[in-house]
Amino acid sequence: MRGRRTVAALIATAAALLLFACGGGSNTHATTPPAGPSYTNPVIGGQQPDPTILRDGDTFYLATTSRAWAPVFPLQRSRDLVNWEPVGSVLPRPPAWSGAPFWAPELTRWDDRETRVYYTARLREDRTQPCIGVARAPSPAGPYRDLGRPLTCPPDGAIDAFVTRDEHDDPYLVYRRFHGAGGIWAQRLSADGLRTEGRERLLLAVGADDEGVVEGPTVTRHDGAFVLLYAAGDCCSPPCDYREAAARAPALLGPYERAPQLVLRGSAQLRCPGHGTLVDDGRGGEWFVHHGVLADDPANARRNTLLEPVTWGDDGWPRIGDGGRSALRGPAPLGVAQRPPPPLAPDLRAPRLDPSWEWPWDQPPRVRQRAGRIELSGAPHGALLARQVAPLDVRAQVRARPHGCVAGIAGVTGDQDAGSAYGIELARTDDGRTRVRAWQGRAAGGAGRTLATTTLEQPPAALALDVRGARTLRFSVRSAGGGWRTLPARATTLGNRRILRIGLTCRGPLTSDASFDALQIRRTGR
């Protein structure tokens, strides 16, 4: 599905890589700005792992793993590969057959007639069994319609789907086996790509230097050979050692020989790179979009989306980034400078809800945005409306007006199960006063554990949450006409957990709701 490289492509991308090096050293490129328009990694910050990218004319579309959050697989769009805007999601709600986590989407153009996303999810009735599903759309922007059943669900589980064609133009599904001996496998697809046929074939077994994992396959063609890019090592547990490797074969089903060296490894600024997709920029250049961890994130909480140039050596192997190292800075791929990131808080005056809002996959909230405020229902199990924050140091504040429910603002950790949360909330007491409470518990669950409380005579004007280093929190309240007051509790430190999202919360009986306005989320610190 991906064609050969042309001479023009090689020249253009080699020139880009020469600029990208900015002096050639693995550390000097981080401080020496390139000539002309530039960009800085990450191109999409925050927890944005397993990115997949597809070019549609002069527009690029990108989707990432959403784990236990909905909408499933957020979609972003760009005209230049470095400035991205959210445009929705692949699946607004999970298919009936599936359950969290949802991960490793792969955007694919099928026979120039439709766009597909092959993805990983677990069976809803068996959360231990990862399967591969597929959703279809007339264009990359959607709307997508799920097949309604898993495409394949082998006994050992299947993850990290990639679709390609062999030397006879027959379609194949390439994936990682999840359990057992693992490895990267292939199975033929039906002519319409909606069923698997025949037996599975092993393409690449786990080697002695792979730390037990080979995954995230991408297949391309170069000089008549099939080149398999894959990730190896530990992506997530600190200290991670993820990296990108390559193997090649004369035919899709092998036999494969491994490259003598890694094609991409971490640098001092960007650690643990891997699991990505190749894309041509439409002007002769080729790029690798993948995830990696910033140096200031020792807990590996945020696998950011990174962009690296690709060149091919005389030996037929690819070179990614700055001589095989992830680079912090480089020349803009299409000559468009990278703009500052958008505000962390959405515009509540917009006519519709911002597409970057998320919620736990199995607890969709009842929410409405109008007249500069968000109205959130507490039924049936409590509601959480959250959005990612890429910076480690943030301050979030909001004015909350409860109408029967207990309303507040929270910092949320974790992706696997929508995590736990630490928040501050308020409720009206029977005597007309306002009870303010800091808490820790399930993100959209019950009352949780009380960290501190106070009672105010006057209704508060706002609640605030300060996060330092993504792991230390302080809770504050401001009464009408007064200043900010920190709750009588020392700062809460989360240990190994990290705050990834800021959310609005509402819990209470069926008829309860709350309105929120004056929402601010801003970066603090450096």
Secondary structure, DSSP 8 states (H G I E B T S, - for coil): ------HHHHHHHHHHHHHHHTTS-TTGGGTS--SSSEEES-SB-SS--S-EEEEETTEEEEE---BTEESEEEEEEESSSS--EEEEEEESS--TTEEEEEEEEEEEEETTTEEEEEEEEEETTEEEEEEEEEEEESSTT---EE-SS-SB--TT-EEEEEEEE-TTS-EEEEEEE-STT--EEEEEE-TTSSSEEEEEEEEE---TTTTT-EEEEEEEEETTEEEEEEEES-SSSSS---EEEEEEESSTT---EE-SS-SBB--SSEEEEEEEEEEE-SSS-EEEEEEEEETT-TT----EEEEEEEEE-TTS-EEETBTTB--SEEE-TTS--------SS--TTSSS--TT-BEETT----EEEETTEEEEE-TTT-EEEEEE--SSSEEEEEEEEEEBSEEEEEEEE-SSSS-EEEEEEEEE-TTS-EEEEEEEEETTSS--EEEEEEEESS-EEEEEEEEETTTEEEEEEEETTS-EEE-SS--EE-TT--EEEEEEEEE-STT-EEEEEEEEEEE---
